[in-house]
Amino acid sequence: MRKYSSNNFHKHTFCLWKEVSQTDFELQQPQFKSKSGSEYFFTEAGVYRISNHWGRVANCRWRLLPLTHYKNQHIKIGFARWTDFYPNDETANLFFIQVDFEQKTIDFFHKDMPFYDGKAFLRNASETAKTIKIIKQILNEEDWAKYLEYEDLESLRRGVIEKFINSNLSLNEIKREYN
């Protein structure tokens, strides 16, 4: 397993940053400021980042786990331990998707994270993004279910999504099973 530090955390990594409230963070001089204006503060345990943009950052995929509902372009402070960084390669199958059907939320994670069970289907970054977009449509719309035979739309949603995230079948291939 690769070790990350202030010298390499910003090179092709995936990370889930945890938001820190401004009251819990004492401002000091940043050790690094990026061209886009993000500020970085290094500690022995990890790194703080003050930024108004999260998600795709240069060649990295950094997600912010917000304290409250997050909107891009608002400045937020995030913290990540050095052990929270994982290698990112845009073409390798590194990511798996989890769906919370009650909350209607979708998350993706890196296969090197401790809770990966080795069973979830893995996709590359591009396929993961496309799959999440389709899952959002399935969770929030009804048009995709036109012409399908079902009694309970919520059960259909769950069945289709579970098949979709745990295989390389397309949505159309899965829908054919319900005709």
C-alpha positions as CSV (number, residue, x, y, z in Angstrom):
1,M,0.0,0.0,0.0
2,R,1.4,3.4,-1.0
3,K,2.0,6.0,1.7
4,Y,0.8,9.5,1.2
5,S,2.2,12.8,2.5
6,S,2.3,16.5,1.7
7,N,4.6,15.6,-1.2
8,N,2.3,13.2,-3.1
9,F,-1.3,13.4,-1.9
10,H,-2.2,15.7,-4.8
11,K,-1.1,13.3,-7.5
12,H,-3.7,10.9,-8.9
13,T,-5.6,10.2,-5.7
14,F,-9.1,9.5,-4.5
15,C,-10.1,10.8,-1.0
16,L,-13.2,11.3,1.1
17,W,-12.6,14.6,3.0
18,K,-14.5,15.3,6.2
19,E,-15.8,18.8,6.6
20,V,-14.6,20.7,9.6
21,S,-16.5,23.7,11.0
22,Q,-14.8,27.0,10.9
23,T,-15.1,27.3,14.7
24,D,-13.0,24.1,15.0
25,F,-10.3,25.3,12.7
26,E,-7.8,28.0,13.7
27,L,-6.6,29.9,10.7
28,Q,-2.9,30.2,10.2
29,Q,-0.7,30.7,7.1
30,P,-1.2,27.9,4.6
31,Q,1.8,25.9,3.6
32,F,0.5,25.8,0.0
33,K,-1.9,27.7,-2.1
34,S,-3.0,26.3,-5.5
35,K,-3.5,28.3,-8.7
36,S,-7.3,27.9,-8.2
37,G,-7.1,29.5,-4.7
38,S,-7.4,26.4,-2.5
39,E,-5.3,26.5,0.6
40,Y,-3.5,23.6,2.3
41,F,-2.4,23.2,5.9
42,F,-0.3,20.1,6.6
43,T,-0.1,18.3,9.9
44,E,1.6,15.1,11.0
45,A,-1.8,13.3,10.9
46,G,-3.1,14.7,7.6
47,V,-4.0,17.8,5.6
48,Y,-6.7,20.6,5.9
49,R,-8.0,22.1,2.7
50,I,-10.0,25.3,2.4
51,S,-11.7,25.5,-1.0
52,N,-14.8,26.3,-2.9
53,H,-14.6,23.4,-5.2
54,W,-14.6,19.6,-4.6
55,G,-15.1,16.6,-6.7
56,R,-12.7,16.4,-9.6
57,V,-9.6,18.4,-8.6
58,A,-6.9,18.3,-11.3
59,N,-6.1,14.6,-11.6
60,C,-7.7,13.7,-8.3
61,R,-11.2,12.7,-7.2
62,W,-11.8,14.3,-3.9
63,R,-15.3,14.2,-2.3
64,L,-16.3,16.3,0.7
65,L,-18.5,14.7,3.3
66,P,-20.3,17.8,4.4
67,L,-21.6,18.7,7.9
68,T,-24.8,20.1,6.2
69,H,-26.1,20.1,2.6
70,Y,-23.2,21.2,0.4
71,K,-23.3,23.5,-2.6
72,N,-20.2,24.0,-4.8
73,Q,-18.7,27.5,-4.9
74,H,-19.2,27.9,-1.1
75,I,-15.9,27.8,0.8
76,K,-15.6,24.8,3.0
77,I,-12.8,23.3,5.2
78,G,-12.1,19.7,4.8
79,F,-9.7,17.4,6.6
80,A,-8.2,14.1,5.4
81,R,-5.7,11.8,7.2
82,W,-2.8,10.7,5.1
83,T,-4.3,7.2,5.3
84,D,-7.5,8.4,3.7
85,F,-5.9,8.8,0.3
86,Y,-6.0,6.0,-2.3
87,P,-4.5,5.7,-5.8
88,N,-6.6,7.0,-8.6
89,D,-6.3,5.9,-12.2
90,E,-9.1,7.0,-14.6
91,T,-9.1,3.7,-16.6
92,A,-8.7,1.1,-13.8
93,N,-11.8,-0.5,-12.2
94,L,-11.3,1.0,-8.7
95,F,-14.8,2.2,-7.7
96,F,-18.0,0.6,-6.3
97,I,-21.4,2.1,-5.8
98,Q,-23.7,2.0,-2.8
99,V,-27.3,3.2,-2.7
100,D,-29.4,4.1,0.4
101,F,-32.9,3.5,-0.9
102,E,-34.6,5.1,2.1
103,Q,-32.6,8.3,1.8
104,K,-32.4,8.1,-2.0
105,T,-28.7,8.8,-1.8
106,I,-25.9,7.3,-4.0
107,D,-22.2,7.1,-3.0
108,F,-19.1,5.7,-4.6
109,F,-16.0,4.4,-2.9
110,H,-12.6,3.1,-3.6
111,K,-11.9,-0.6,-3.5
112,D,-8.9,-0.1,-1.2
113,M,-11.1,1.3,1.5
114,P,-11.3,-0.9,4.6
115,F,-15.0,-1.7,4.3
116,Y,-14.9,-3.0,0.7
117,D,-16.0,-6.7,0.9
118,G,-14.5,-7.8,-2.4
119,K,-18.0,-8.6,-3.8
120,A,-19.2,-5.3,-5.2
121,F,-18.8,-4.8,-8.9
122,L,-16.0,-2.4,-9.8
123,R,-16.0,0.3,-12.5
124,N,-13.6,3.0,-13.7
125,A,-14.2,6.6,-12.9
126,S,-16.1,7.4,-16.1
127,E,-18.4,4.4,-15.9
128,T,-19.0,5.1,-12.2
129,A,-20.2,8.6,-13.1
130,K,-22.4,7.4,-15.9
131,T,-23.9,4.7,-13.7
132,I,-24.6,7.2,-10.9
133,K,-26.4,9.5,-13.3
134,I,-28.7,6.6,-14.5
135,I,-29.4,5.5,-10.9
136,K,-30.5,9.1,-10.0
137,Q,-32.9,8.9,-12.9
138,I,-34.3,5.5,-11.7
139,L,-34.6,6.8,-8.1
140,N,-36.3,10.1,-8.9
141,E,-38.3,9.6,-12.2
142,E,-40.9,7.2,-13.5
143,D,-40.5,7.4,-17.3
144,W,-37.8,4.8,-17.4
145,A,-40.3,2.2,-16.1
146,K,-42.8,2.8,-19.0
147,Y,-43.8,-0.4,-20.7
148,L,-42.5,-2.6,-17.9
149,E,-44.6,-5.1,-16.0
150,Y,-44.6,-4.5,-12.2
151,E,-46.9,-4.2,-9.3
152,D,-44.8,-2.0,-7.0
153,L,-42.6,0.7,-8.4
154,E,-40.3,0.9,-5.3
155,S,-39.6,-2.8,-5.5
156,L,-38.9,-2.5,-9.2
157,R,-36.5,0.4,-8.5
158,R,-34.6,-1.6,-5.9
159,G,-34.4,-4.7,-8.1
160,V,-33.2,-2.8,-11.2
161,I,-30.7,-0.7,-9.3
162,E,-29.2,-3.7,-7.4
163,K,-28.8,-5.6,-10.6
164,F,-27.4,-2.5,-12.3
165,I,-24.7,-1.7,-9.7
166,N,-23.7,-5.4,-9.2
167,S,-23.1,-6.3,-12.9
168,N,-21.9,-4.9,-16.2
169,L,-25.5,-5.2,-17.7
170,S,-26.9,-2.1,-19.3
171,L,-30.2,-0.6,-18.1
172,N,-31.8,-1.8,-21.3
173,E,-30.6,-5.4,-20.8
174,I,-32.0,-5.3,-17.2
175,K,-35.3,-3.8,-18.4
176,R,-35.8,-6.6,-20.9
177,E,-36.0,-9.0,-18.0
178,Y,-39.1,-7.1,-16.8
179,N,-41.0,-7.2,-20.1
